[in-house]
Amino acid sequence: MRDELEQLKKQALTELEQIKQPEQLKDFEINYLGRKGKLTSVLKQLKDVPKIDRPAMGSLANETKQGIIQSLELKKTQLVQGPKLAMSAIEATWPGRDFGLGHLHPITQFLNKVQDIFMSMGFEVVEGPEVETQKFNFDLLNIPKNHPARDAWDTFYVEGGLLMRTHTSPVQLRAMKKSKPPVRLIAPGRVFRNEATDAGHETNFYQCEGLVIDKCITVANLISTLESFLKQVFGQNVKIRVRPEYYPFVEPGLDVDMQCLICGGSGCSVCKQRGWLEMLGSGMVHPTVLKNMGVDPAKYSGFAFGLGIDRLMMLYHSINDIRFSYSGDSRFLEQF
């Protein structure tokens, strides 16, 4: 029986080595290890082995069986998992994977467009700090101490009497410390408001404020400049309206509304069912503010305006919720 077991193992391993397809392994297993398999037939002869030799023959038979099983499992691994392991193996000579490149955020893209338009009109781009003093954010802009905008409801205050700027007008004030009329400048940047968020409002957003100071500047110059800008962005058929509004730093103050391009003026969540969106706050610079800039109001006049970059971008791309811009969702950002 010993010779029979050794011969059977040798035959099994030789046959196993010649197998090339995983489907053949099942037939091999049945042929050698099945109930009527070759090894099973040999094991049935143990009962005929003399009792004194039976333990040794039993141990040899078990070793033979385990040897065939282990060789079978190894062959399964080679035929079934081998290709997968080969595909996942690291090959140092292979070129690295290409990583997708990102692109500018849609707000940044639109802000660049706005800057290009105003620069073509002769405006200079200036920047300033996002953390401001109350002096530059309110006092020098003729905003009285009892004005609602100073409340914590609208403003984020930080330590030391500082605050997160609520507009970019302070940048204009700082720029005028180094400039003398005539000036044309815009101040783009992020601003902060302590208010509830919805489809048309966020706690931080982008503005682009402009300032023009020269001799004989009038409201006609203001309206003409803003109308020219809006038409360059949205096309010559854009519909706007101008209405009076109060702002402490201008006199008179004007609001420029644009017909909502999302709903075409029929009313939606972005325009709060009004059909119009307030896009530009503007007006003639208040004489007190001119004095605070070191400019003689008897000699010079000027106008100022503020654009809501986020809202303009939403209209430009027909986006109906401002919060998408700050979600970080790549499915949204990849569209631009």
C-alpha positions, 0 to 999 in steps of 0.5 A: 500500500505504501508504494501505491500511495506514493505512486498515486501522489506522484501521478496526481501532482504530475497531472495537476501541473499540466492543468492550464484552465480553472475549469479542469480543477473540479474534474481533478478534485472529483477524480482524486478526492471524490467519494469514488476517487482514486485516493478514496479507493486506496484508503478503503484498503486500510482495513486489510492492512495488518493491525501492527502496520495500520497506524503507520499506513494511516499516517502516510495516507493522511499525508498523501491526502493533505499533500494533494489538497495543498497542491490543489489549493495552490494551483487554484490560487495560481489559475484564479487569483494570479491574473488579478494579483499580476494586475495589482502588482506595482511595476516600478517601470510603469509611468505614473497615473495621470491626475485630473487638473482642477480649475478656477472656481466659478466665482473667481472666473466671474470676478476676473471677467468683471475686473477685465471689463472695468480695467478696459474702462480705465479702472485700477484694481486695489485690495485691502484687509478683510479684518477692519477697524470701525473707523474705516468700516463705518466712521469715515464712511459717514455711517453714524454710531446708531446705524443698524449696520453696526449691530452684531446682527449684521456684523461679525466683531472680533477682539480689540474692537476689530470686525470682519469688513461688511463691504470693500468701501474701506479699501477705497478709503485706504487707497485714497490716502495714497492717491489724488483725483482724478481716480478710477478704482475698483476694490474686489474682495470677500465680505462678511455679514451676520445673517441667515442663509437662503437661496440668495444670501450667504454669511460671506460673499464677494463684492466689487466696489468702484470709485470715480472722483474727478471734476464735473462728475454727475449721476449721468456718468454713474448710470452710463458706466453701470449700464455699459458694464451690465450690457458687456456682461449680459448682452445689449438686451439686458433690462435694468431699472434705477430707483432712489435709495438711502446710503449714508456714504452717498447723496443721492443714493441709487439702486440698480435692479436687473430683471431676474434672468433665472425666471425671466421676471415671473418670480422665483426663490432667488428674486423672492417672487419679485422678478427683479434683483437688486444688483448694484447699490450706488450714488454720488459720493457724500461731501463728508466722505470726500472730506474724509478722503482729503478731497475738496468737495467744492472742487471735485465730485464722484460716484461709488457703486457696489456689485454683488459678484455672487449674484451676478455670477448666479444670473450669468450661469443661471444658478438658483442657489448661492449656497452651491458656490460654497458647498465644495461639491465637485459635481457642481464645480466641474460644470464651469 
